[in-house]
Amino acid sequence: MKKLNLLFLFFILFSGYVSMAQIETFKLKQSHQTGIYHKGEKIRVWAFVPNGANDSLKVTVFRNNNQIVLKKAFLAVPDSVLIYEGTSSKPCSFIVEAHLKDQKKGIGMIVDPQEIKPGTKIPKRFTAYWDKEKKKLNALPLEVKFGKNESTDIALVCFDTEINCAGPKSARGYFARPVRAAPKSLPIVLLVHAAGVKGSWCKSNPTEALRYAKMGKGTMCFDLNAHGMLDGQPDDYYNDLEAGELKDYYVQGLENRDQFYFRGMYLRLMRTLNFIASLPEWDGKRILVIGESQGGGQALAAAGLDPRVSAVVATVPAMCDWGGTLIGRKGGWPQPFERPADMKKMKNTLPYFDTAHLLHNSKATLVVEIGLIDNTCPSTSVYAAINQAKGKVTVYPVPYREHSWPTEADRPDWDKNVAGPKNAFILDYLK
């Protein structure tokens, strides 16, 4: 029995050693921790391999997400290895990607991001087009339908809400607010969602609407789904939508302004804001729009389309600088200029819905997180858009962030230096 116990103990210790060896990883560091550089400034990236490895470190460096500028293997010796050194004479981004056995790491940087401009010019009839769309929207008498109250808190109500809209679908979501509030006492919060149809992140949620409605001294919060879908339906409803009517929705109507899918999405944004702003409890000053990815793009679009929007928190926003594709950069999601469609017709359609143009007169305060290794919503695309805004812009560039949330190893830094300040801004803005 004693021998068996010793063998078991050895097995546990050995298993722990193997497990630790498997999770042991290497790190990438660069000469500027922020990832921000100036033209002509030296960029250096090192790989730190704690105990070395019996394998090569395979490195690829990309400029503007899609141009390979270096592909090289290095001996993975203990301590540090300089794996990239270079400069740029023009504003651009770099992603350094390293592979060691089955492990992958990336680190990003960007050169003079404030100088990055959109890849397309703003259309001559841009303002006239949106003025016409807004006029048609405002001419439609407002009709609002409320479902059952989803709140268990007697101080709050939260209704599944439908608002008629000039677009192909009504605006739908959950609307939460205090039961009793004085006139002109409450800010507005609009929550908008990331891409997709059936995922939990795509659907409006009464819990989220109620959470924001409690902030500060109370808010009027509308959690808007992007597609005008019915809320709270069985999974089959959303599965059928994703496989049918909303399959590849983001590339529907690329060649026609009136048929382009994002037109309806943007109209629903404006219609929802018109409804909430018509209520006597709105303080007449604060409208905060919050979103991530496609939701971040919607938030920026709202700031460009409605001058009443006073603040935005946009995380790795999509729908930015689609025209980057045309000048050698990777455009923002969903990269419509990369799709097989008539290029001339797309050029006459897409710039009207690009946040790089929608923001050109916005005076809203923007708080924006940018992933410097994001290949879905490239850093250059986001900077090209937010550089057009006229209000205060606070940017959190994250050298280690892809489009998804940071890894567990990077979470402590992200929580402290990115997510924490963003959440603090929201709480302070709504107090």
LORO-780521 format. One line per field, with one value per residue (C-alpha): residue number from 1; residue in three letters; x, y, z. Coordinates in Angstrom, 1 decimal, padded with zeros to 4 digits, m for minus. Example, Ala and Ser with C-alpha at 12.3 -4.5 7.8 and 13.67 -1.06 7.14 Angstrom:
k = [1, 2];
r = [ALA, SER];
X = [012.3, 013.7];
Y = [m004.5, m001.1];
Z = [007.8, 007.1];
This chain:
k = [1, 2, 3, 4, 5, 6, 7, 8, 9, 10, 11, 12, 13, 14, 15, 16, 17, 18, 19, 20, 21, 22, 23, 24, 25, 26, 27, 28, 29, 30, 31, 32, 33, 34, 35, 36, 37, 38, 39, 40, 41, 42, 43, 44, 45, 46, 47, 48, 49, 50, 51, 52, 53, 54, 55, 56, 57, 58, 59, 60, 61, 62, 63, 64, 65, 66, 67, 68, 69, 70, 71, 72, 73, 74, 75, 76, 77, 78, 79, 80, 81, 82, 83, 84, 85, 86, 87, 88, 89, 90, 91, 92, 93, 94, 95, 96, 97, 98, 99, 100, 101, 102, 103, 104, 105, 106, 107, 108, 109, 110, 111, 112, 113, 114, 115, 116, 117, 118, 119, 120, 121, 122, 123, 124, 125, 126, 127, 128, 129, 130, 131, 132, 133, 134, 135, 136, 137, 138, 139, 140, 141, 142, 143, 144, 145, 146, 147, 148, 149, 150, 151, 152, 153, 154, 155, 156, 157, 158, 159, 160, 161, 162, 163, 164, 165, 166, 167, 168, 169, 170, 171, 172, 173, 174, 175, 176, 177, 178, 179, 180, 181, 182, 183, 184, 185, 186, 187, 188, 189, 190, 191, 192, 193, 194, 195, 196, 197, 198, 199, 200, 201, 202, 203, 204, 205, 206, 207, 208, 209, 210, 211, 212, 213, 214, 215, 216, 217, 218, 219, 220, 221, 222, 223, 224, 225, 226, 227, 228, 229, 230, 231, 232, 233, 234, 235, 236, 237, 238, 239, 240, 241, 242, 243, 244, 245, 246, 247, 248, 249, 250, 251, 252, 253, 254, 255, 256, 257, 258, 259, 260, 261, 262, 263, 264, 265, 266, 267, 268, 269, 270, 271, 272, 273, 274, 275, 276, 277, 278, 279, 280, 281, 282, 283, 284, 285, 286, 287, 288, 289, 290, 291, 292, 293, 294, 295, 296, 297, 298, 299, 300, 301, 302, 303, 304, 305, 306, 307, 308, 309, 310, 311, 312, 313, 314, 315, 316, 317, 318, 319, 320, 321, 322, 323, 324, 325, 326, 327, 328, 329, 330, 331, 332, 333, 334, 335, 336, 337, 338, 339, 340, 341, 342, 343, 344, 345, 346, 347, 348, 349, 350, 351, 352, 353, 354, 355, 356, 357, 358, 359, 360, 361, 362, 363, 364, 365, 366, 367, 368, 369, 370, 371, 372, 373, 374, 375, 376, 377, 378, 379, 380, 381, 382, 383, 384, 385, 386, 387, 388, 389, 390, 391, 392, 393, 394, 395, 396, 397, 398, 399, 400, 401, 402, 403, 404, 405, 406, 407, 408, 409, 410, 411, 412, 413, 414, 415, 416, 417, 418, 419, 420, 421, 422, 423, 424, 425, 426, 427, 428, 429, 430, 431];
r = [MET, LYS, LYS, LEU, ASN, LEU, LEU, PHE, LEU, PHE, PHE, ILE, LEU, PHE, SER, GLY, TYR, VAL, SER, MET, ALA, GLN, ILE, GLU, THR, PHE, LYS, LEU, LYS, GLN, SER, HIS, GLN, THR, GLY, ILE, TYR, HIS, LYS, GLY, GLU, LYS, ILE, ARG, VAL, TRP, ALA, PHE, VAL, PRO, ASN, GLY, ALA, ASN, ASP, SER, LEU, LYS, VAL, THR, VAL, PHE, ARG, ASN, ASN, ASN, GLN, ILE, VAL, LEU, LYS, LYS, ALA, PHE, LEU, ALA, VAL, PRO, ASP, SER, VAL, LEU, ILE, TYR, GLU, GLY, THR, SER, SER, LYS, PRO, CYS, SER, PHE, ILE, VAL, GLU, ALA, HIS, LEU, LYS, ASP, GLN, LYS, LYS, GLY, ILE, GLY, MET, ILE, VAL, ASP, PRO, GLN, GLU, ILE, LYS, PRO, GLY, THR, LYS, ILE, PRO, LYS, ARG, PHE, THR, ALA, TYR, TRP, ASP, LYS, GLU, LYS, LYS, LYS, LEU, ASN, ALA, LEU, PRO, LEU, GLU, VAL, LYS, PHE, GLY, LYS, ASN, GLU, SER, THR, ASP, ILE, ALA, LEU, VAL, CYS, PHE, ASP, THR, GLU, ILE, ASN, CYS, ALA, GLY, PRO, LYS, SER, ALA, ARG, GLY, TYR, PHE, ALA, ARG, PRO, VAL, ARG, ALA, ALA, PRO, LYS, SER, LEU, PRO, ILE, VAL, LEU, LEU, VAL, HIS, ALA, ALA, GLY, VAL, LYS, GLY, SER, TRP, CYS, LYS, SER, ASN, PRO, THR, GLU, ALA, LEU, ARG, TYR, ALA, LYS, MET, GLY, LYS, GLY, THR, MET, CYS, PHE, ASP, LEU, ASN, ALA, HIS, GLY, MET, LEU, ASP, GLY, GLN, PRO, ASP, ASP, TYR, TYR, ASN, ASP, LEU, GLU, ALA, GLY, GLU, LEU, LYS, ASP, TYR, TYR, VAL, GLN, GLY, LEU, GLU, ASN, ARG, ASP, GLN, PHE, TYR, PHE, ARG, GLY, MET, TYR, LEU, ARG, LEU, MET, ARG, THR, LEU, ASN, PHE, ILE, ALA, SER, LEU, PRO, GLU, TRP, ASP, GLY, LYS, ARG, ILE, LEU, VAL, ILE, GLY, GLU, SER, GLN, GLY, GLY, GLY, GLN, ALA, LEU, ALA, ALA, ALA, GLY, LEU, ASP, PRO, ARG, VAL, SER, ALA, VAL, VAL, ALA, THR, VAL, PRO, ALA, MET, CYS, ASP, TRP, GLY, GLY, THR, LEU, ILE, GLY, ARG, LYS, GLY, GLY, TRP, PRO, GLN, PRO, PHE, GLU, ARG, PRO, ALA, ASP, MET, LYS, LYS, MET, LYS, ASN, THR, LEU, PRO, TYR, PHE, ASP, THR, ALA, HIS, LEU, LEU, HIS, ASN, SER, LYS, ALA, THR, LEU, VAL, VAL, GLU, ILE, GLY, LEU, ILE, ASP, ASN, THR, CYS, PRO, SER, THR, SER, VAL, TYR, ALA, ALA, ILE, ASN, GLN, ALA, LYS, GLY, LYS, VAL, THR, VAL, TYR, PRO, VAL, PRO, TYR, ARG, GLU, HIS, SER, TRP, PRO, THR, GLU, ALA, ASP, ARG, PRO, ASP, TRP, ASP, LYS, ASN, VAL, ALA, GLY, PRO, LYS, ASN, ALA, PHE, ILE, LEU, ASP, TYR, LEU, LYS];
X = [000.0, 002.9, 004.5, 001.2, 000.8, 004.4, 003.7, 000.5, 002.3, 005.0, 002.3, 000.6, 003.8, 005.0, 001.6, 001.8, 005.2, 004.1, 001.0, 003.2, 005.6, 002.7, 001.2, 004.5, 004.6, 006.8, 006.1, 006.5, 007.5, 008.1, 010.1, 007.0, 004.5, 001.6, 002.3, 002.2, 005.1, 006.0, 007.2, 010.9, 011.0, 012.6, 010.3, 011.8, 010.1, 011.6, 010.5, 011.2, 011.5, 012.1, 013.8, 014.5, 013.0, 014.1, 012.4, 012.5, 010.5, 008.6, 007.9, 005.7, 005.3, 002.3, 001.8, m001.7, m003.0, m002.6, 000.9, 003.7, 007.0, 009.0, 008.9, 011.8, 012.7, 014.8, 016.4, 014.4, 017.2, 016.6, 016.0, 015.3, 015.5, 015.2, 012.7, 011.8, 013.4, 012.1, 010.6, 007.9, 007.9, 004.1, 001.3, 000.5, 000.0, 002.2, 001.4, 004.2, 003.0, 005.2, 004.7, 006.6, 005.5, 001.7, 001.8, 001.0, 001.5, 000.9, 001.7, 000.7, 001.8, 000.7, 002.6, 001.2, m002.4, m003.9, m002.8, m004.7, m007.4, m010.4, m009.9, m012.8, m014.0, m017.2, m019.9, m021.0, m024.6, m023.9, m025.7, m028.6, m029.1, m029.3, m031.4, m033.9, m033.8, m034.4, m037.2, m039.0, m038.4, m039.7, m042.8, m043.9, m046.2, m044.6, m046.2, m044.9, m046.1, m045.1, m045.1, m045.2, m043.1, m039.9, m038.9, m039.2, m038.0, m041.0, m038.9, m038.3, m040.2, m038.7, m040.9, m040.3, m040.8, m041.6, m041.2, m042.5, m039.8, m039.4, m037.0, m037.9, m038.3, m039.5, m037.0, m037.2, m035.6, m036.1, m036.7, m036.1, m036.6, m037.5, m041.2, m041.2, m038.8, m039.2, m039.3, m035.8, m034.1, m032.8, m030.0, m030.6, m028.5, m028.7, m027.1, m026.3, m025.1, m022.3, m022.7, m024.8, m028.3, m028.7, m025.9, m026.6, m024.5, m026.9, m030.1, m031.6, m031.6, m033.9, m031.3, m028.8, m031.4, m032.4, m028.7, m028.1, m031.4, m030.2, m027.0, m026.5, m029.8, m031.5, m031.5, m033.8, m032.0, m033.0, m031.3, m031.8, m031.3, m029.7, m032.2, m035.7, m036.1, m038.7, m037.4, m037.5, m038.3, m037.3, m034.0, m035.6, m036.8, m033.3, m031.8, m034.2, m033.5, m029.8, m030.1, m032.7, m033.7, m030.6, m028.0, m025.0, m027.1, m024.0, m023.4, m027.0, m027.7, m024.1, m024.9, m027.9, m028.3, m032.0, m031.4, m028.1, m028.7, m027.1, m029.5, m032.3, m030.0, m029.1, m032.8, m033.7, m031.0, m032.4, m036.0, m035.2, m033.4, m036.3, m038.7, m036.7, m035.8, m039.5, m040.2, m040.5, m038.0, m035.0, m032.7, m032.2, m028.4, m027.1, m027.4, m024.8, m024.5, m022.5, m021.5, m018.8, m017.8, m020.9, m022.4, m019.3, m019.9, m023.6, m022.6, m020.3, m023.0, m025.5, m023.1, m022.7, m026.4, m027.9, m026.3, m028.0, m025.8, m023.4, m021.1, m020.1, m018.2, m017.2, m015.1, m013.2, m015.8, m016.8, m018.2, m015.1, m013.2, m014.5, m012.6, m009.3, m009.4, m009.1, m005.8, m003.8, m005.1, m007.6, m011.0, m013.2, m015.8, m017.5, m014.9, m017.6, m015.2, m013.6, m016.9, m017.8, m020.0, m020.0, m017.2, m018.6, m022.0, m020.4, m018.4, m021.7, m023.3, m020.9, m019.4, m022.9, m022.9, m019.2, m018.6, m015.5, m017.9, m020.8, m018.5, m017.3, m019.4, m019.9, m019.2, m019.9, m017.3, m015.9, m014.2, m012.8, m010.9, m008.8, m007.2, m003.8, m003.7, m007.4, m007.9, m011.7, m011.8, m008.3, m006.7, m006.1, m009.8, m010.9, m008.5, m009.5, m013.1, m012.6, m010.0, m013.0, m014.9, m014.9, m015.5, m013.2, m011.8, m010.1, m008.5, m007.3, m005.0, m004.4, m001.2, m002.2, m005.9, m007.3, m011.0, m012.1, m011.5, m007.9, m006.4, m006.4, m002.7, m003.5, m006.7, m005.2, m003.6, m006.7, m009.0, m006.9, m005.9, m008.6, m011.9, m011.6, m011.3, m014.0, m016.4, m015.4, m016.2, m019.7, m020.4, m019.1, m021.1, m024.4, m024.0];
Y = [000.0, 002.4, 001.7, 002.3, 005.7, 006.7, 005.8, 007.8, 010.8, 010.5, 010.3, 013.5, 015.4, 014.3, 015.1, 018.6, 019.1, 018.0, 020.2, 023.2, 022.5, 022.4, 025.7, 027.5, 030.0, 032.7, 036.4, 039.2, 042.7, 045.9, 049.1, 051.1, 049.5, 051.5, 050.3, 053.8, 055.1, 058.1, 057.9, 057.0, 055.8, 052.5, 049.6, 046.7, 043.5, 040.8, 037.2, 036.0, 032.3, 031.4, 028.1, 028.0, 025.3, 022.5, 024.2, 027.3, 030.4, 031.2, 034.9, 036.7, 040.5, 042.0, 045.6, 046.9, 043.5, 041.9, 042.6, 040.3, 042.2, 039.5, 035.8, 034.3, 031.6, 032.2, 029.8, 029.8, 030.4, 031.2, 034.8, 037.4, 037.2, 040.4, 039.1, 042.4, 045.8, 048.3, 051.7, 053.2, 056.5, 056.5, 056.0, 052.3, 049.3, 046.3, 042.9, 040.7, 037.1, 034.3, 030.6, 028.2, 024.6, 024.7, 028.2, 031.4, 035.0, 038.3, 041.9, 045.0, 048.6, 051.5, 054.5, 058.0, 056.8, 060.3, 060.9, 057.9, 059.0, 057.1, 055.2, 056.8, 060.4, 061.5, 061.6, 065.0, 064.2, 062.5, 065.2, 065.5, 061.7, 061.4, 064.5, 062.9, 059.6, 061.5, 063.5, 060.3, 058.8, 061.8, 062.0, 058.6, 058.9, 057.2, 054.0, 052.1, 048.7, 047.4, 043.8, 042.5, 044.0, 041.9, 043.7, 042.1, 045.4, 047.5, 050.7, 049.8, 048.7, 046.8, 046.2, 044.2, 047.2, 047.6, 050.9, 051.3, 052.4, 053.6, 050.8, 047.2, 046.2, 047.8, 048.6, 046.1, 045.5, 045.9, 049.3, 049.8, 052.9, 054.0, 053.9, 057.4, 060.1, 063.8, 065.5, 066.2, 064.1, 061.0, 060.3, 057.9, 054.8, 052.8, 049.4, 047.9, 044.5, 042.6, 040.7, 037.6, 036.4, 033.5, 034.0, 035.4, 038.4, 039.3, 039.3, 042.1, 041.2, 042.6, 042.0, 044.3, 047.0, 046.9, 046.9, 050.2, 051.6, 051.4, 053.3, 056.8, 058.3, 056.2, 056.0, 055.3, 052.3, 050.6, 047.4, 047.3, 044.2, 045.0, 043.3, 044.1, 040.5, 039.4, 039.2, 036.3, 033.6, 029.9, 029.0, 027.6, 031.1, 032.6, 029.5, 029.8, 033.5, 032.9, 030.2, 032.0, 035.7, 036.9, 034.6, 036.8, 039.8, 042.1, 041.8, 042.1, 045.0, 046.1, 047.7, 049.8, 052.4, 051.7, 047.9, 047.9, 046.1, 048.6, 051.3, 049.6, 049.0, 052.7, 053.8, 051.6, 053.3, 056.8, 055.7, 054.3, 057.5, 059.6, 057.6, 057.8, 061.5, 062.3, 061.3, 064.1, 062.4, 062.8, 065.4, 066.9, 066.6, 063.0, 060.2, 057.5, 054.7, 051.6, 048.7, 046.2, 045.1, 045.6, 047.3, 049.6, 050.5, 051.2, 053.4, 055.4, 055.6, 056.9, 059.6, 060.6, 060.5, 062.1, 065.2, 064.7, 061.7, 063.1, 060.2, 056.8, 053.8, 051.7, 048.6, 047.2, 048.8, 047.5, 049.4, 051.7, 052.7, 050.1, 052.0, 051.1, 048.0, 050.3, 051.8, 048.8, 048.5, 046.0, 047.6, 047.3, 044.5, 043.2, 044.1, 044.8, 045.9, 042.4, 040.9, 039.7, 042.6, 045.4, 047.7, 050.9, 050.3, 049.5, 052.8, 054.6, 052.9, 051.9, 055.4, 056.6, 054.1, 054.1, 055.5, 057.1, 059.6, 059.5, 060.9, 063.8, 066.4, 064.5, 066.5, 063.5, 062.4, 059.1, 056.4, 053.8, 050.6, 049.3, 045.9, 046.4, 042.7, 042.7, 041.2, 041.6, 045.3, 046.5, 049.3, 051.4, 051.3, 052.5, 055.3, 056.4, 056.7, 058.4, 060.8, 062.5, 063.2, 066.8, 066.0, 064.7, 061.3, 059.0, 055.9, 052.7, 051.0, 047.4, 045.8, 042.3, 042.4, 040.4, 040.9, 038.6, 039.3, 039.2, 035.9, 035.0, 036.0, 039.5, 040.0, 041.5, 044.3, 044.8, 044.8, 047.5, 049.7, 049.3, 047.8, 049.6, 053.1, 052.5, 051.3, 054.2, 056.6, 055.1, 055.3, 058.9, 060.0, 058.6, 059.7];
Z = [000.0, 000.9, m002.5, m004.3, m002.5, m003.4, m007.0, m007.0, m005.5, m008.2, m010.9, m009.5, m009.3, m012.8, m014.3, m012.7, m014.2, m017.6, m017.4, m016.3, m019.2, m021.6, m020.5, m020.3, m023.1, m024.6, m024.6, m027.1, m026.1, m028.2, m027.7, m027.1, m024.7, m026.1, m029.7, m031.0, m033.1, m035.4, m038.9, m039.1, m035.5, m034.9, m034.0, m032.2, m031.1, m028.9, m028.1, m024.6, m024.3, m020.6, m021.0, m024.7, m026.9, m029.2, m032.1, m034.2, m033.6, m036.9, m037.3, m039.9, m040.0, m041.7, m042.8, m042.8, m041.9, m045.3, m046.7, m045.6, m045.1, m043.3, m042.9, m040.9, m038.5, m035.3, m032.9, m029.7, m027.3, m023.6, m022.7, m025.5, m029.2, m031.4, m034.0, m035.8, m036.3, m038.8, m039.5, m041.7, m043.7, m043.9, m041.4, m041.3, m039.0, m038.3, m036.8, m035.6, m035.4, m033.8, m033.7, m031.4, m031.7, m031.1, m029.5, m031.2, m030.1, m031.7, m031.0, m032.9, m033.5, m035.5, m037.0, m036.7, m036.5, m036.3, m039.9, m041.3, m043.7, m045.2, m048.4, m050.2, m050.4, m048.9, m051.6, m052.8, m052.1, m048.7, m046.6, m049.0, m049.0, m045.2, m044.9, m047.2, m045.2, m042.0, m043.4, m044.5, m041.1, m039.2, m041.5, m040.3, m037.2, m034.2, m033.2, m030.2, m028.8, m025.4, m024.3, m020.8, m018.0, m017.5, m014.3, m010.8, m009.2, m008.3, m008.9, m012.6, m015.6, m018.7, m021.7, m024.9, m027.3, m031.0, m032.8, m036.3, m038.8, m042.3, m043.1, m044.0, m040.3, m037.1, m034.3, m031.5, m028.1, m024.4, m022.9, m019.2, m017.0, m013.5, m012.7, m011.3, m012.6, m012.9, m016.2, m017.7, m015.1, m017.0, m019.5, m022.4, m022.9, m026.2, m026.2, m029.7, m030.6, m032.3, m035.6, m036.0, m035.5, m033.1, m030.6, m027.2, m028.0, m030.9, m028.9, m026.8, m023.1, m020.4, m017.7, m019.4, m020.0, m016.3, m015.2, m017.0, m016.0, m012.4, m013.0, m011.5, m010.5, m013.1, m016.9, m019.8, m021.4, m024.7, m025.6, m029.4, m031.5, m034.9, m037.1, m035.9, m034.8, m032.4, m028.9, m026.5, m029.1, m029.2, m030.7, m033.8, m034.7, m034.7, m036.4, m039.2, m039.6, m039.7, m042.3, m044.4, m044.5, m042.6, m044.1, m044.9, m044.2, m044.1, m047.8, m048.9, m051.4, m051.9, m055.2, m054.2, m051.5, m050.9, m050.7, m048.7, m045.4, m043.2, m044.3, m042.4, m039.4, m039.3, m039.7, m036.7, m034.7, m035.5, m034.9, m031.5, m030.4, m031.7, m029.6, m026.3, m026.9, m027.3, m023.7, m021.1, m018.7, m021.0, m019.6, m023.0, m022.8, m022.4, m025.0, m024.5, m027.1, m026.2, m028.5, m029.5, m033.0, m035.2, m032.1, m032.0, m035.6, m034.9, m032.0, m034.2, m036.9, m034.3, m033.3, m036.9, m037.8, m034.7, m033.4, m030.1, m029.3, m026.8, m026.0, m027.4, m026.0, m029.0, m028.6, m031.6, m033.9, m037.3, m040.4, m040.4, m043.5, m045.9, m048.6, m047.0, m049.3, m052.3, m051.2, m050.1, m046.5, m045.1, m044.7, m041.7, m041.3, m043.3, m045.9, m048.6, m051.3, m051.2, m052.2, m055.8, m056.9, m059.4, m058.2, m059.7, m058.1, m054.7, m054.9, m055.4, m052.5, m049.6, m048.8, m047.7, m044.8, m043.8, m040.4, m041.7, m043.4, m041.0, m038.3, m040.2, m038.3, m035.1, m031.9, m029.5, m027.0, m028.3, m026.1, m028.4, m027.8, m030.8, m031.1, m032.7, m033.9, m034.9, m038.4, m038.4, m037.6, m038.4, m036.3, m039.4, m040.3, m036.9, m036.8, m040.3, m039.0, m035.6, m037.1, m038.8, m035.6, m034.3, m030.6, m027.9, m028.7, m026.1, m027.6, m025.9, m028.4, m027.2, m028.7, m027.7, m028.6, m031.5, m032.3, m029.5, m025.8, m024.6, m023.4, m019.8, m019.5, m020.8, m018.9, m015.7, m017.8, m019.9, m016.9, m015.2, m018.1, m020.7, m019.5, m016.1, m017.5, m020.1, m017.4, m015.1, m018.0, m018.3, m014.5, m014.3, m017.4, m016.0, m012.3];
